[in-house]
Amino acid sequence: MAALTSIAAGIGIASSLGGAAMSFTQANKQKKLQGQAEAEAAKAMLQARGRLDVNYMDALSVQKEPYELQREAMVAQGAQTVDAAQESERGTAAAAGRVQMAQNEAQGGIRTAMGKELTEIDRLKRTEESRLRDLQTQLDLGEVEGAQMAARNAAEMAAQATTQGWEGVTSAATQVANLVPLYPNLGGKEAVAGTPNNTVGIFPNPTPTLTPTPTSTPNFMQGLPSNFNSPSITSDRSLKKNIKKVGESPSGLNIYNFEFKNPKYGKGVFQGVMSDEVPQKAVTEKDGYDSVNYSMLDVEFKKIKESKNKK
């Protein structure tokens, strides 16, 4: 049965460790994807900005050809008028004056028209520059927001995967710890369940059967409890007197010297624990009093002194 349990536990441990490894791998993958996404976003942003740096209104200019044609036509017409006046020999000076006035007026009209067109072109350029500036600002804000969102999402996924990985490791460790009680004597050490912090520990060289160590006094074993050779020893505080704390076990259990009030539970001074201070897994009840299974603790129950009343 223990072998089947061990096989099943081994499969569970392998599954937990495999899941943890996959979670850690996923966390690293998310970090790489985050870096790639940020690099692609930066590249696309540079291309977009390159296109927006071009103000196509800069290509606009005044179309001079119509104005030149108009000027040439005006000069030719003025020359014809002067020639006609000279041929008639009448009012030559007056005609020349009128022609000059008309040409000056036309030149003024041409300059005004060209000025208006130049002003409109400048207005269009400034409008386009303002539009491009707004677009660049929007792209900048979008880039920042997108990068932050991508980084946040990737970080959350990586953190989640990392947490799952550690949960898998913890699960595997717990399963390993649960296997320890199946093998109570590994390398001179014994698995002990129900330590004060509710964890499973391994304590050095406890005595599972609590067999007392022989002494040089032949009758020293007299006065021991009737169930002394059993792992469970009567250990109810209400049955004891002259209780004195003498130390602590490696797991933090208090160790006391005490005597039993009723000689039927033992005569002399004993050393052990109080049932109300040990993990409940190690406590059983019999005849209304608590007994403690010392094989589950890192404290040895032992008799350390004969009764004073012994004759």
Secondary structure, DSSP 8 states (H G I E B T S, - for coil): -HHHHHHHHHHHHHHHHHHHHHHHHHHHHHHHHHHHHHHHHHHHHHHHHHHHT--GGGG----HHHHHHHHHHHHHHHHHHHHHHHHHTSSHHHHHHHHHHHHHHHHHHHHHHHHHHHHHHHHHHHHHHHHHHHHHHHHHHHHHHHHHHHHHHHHHHHHHHHHHHHHHHHHHHHHHHHHGGGSS-BTTEEEE---TTS--EEEES--TT------S-TTTTTT--TTTTSSEEE--GGGEEEEEEEEE-TT--EEEEEEESSGGG-SSEEEE--GGGS-GGGEEEETTEEEEEGGGSS---EEEE--TT--
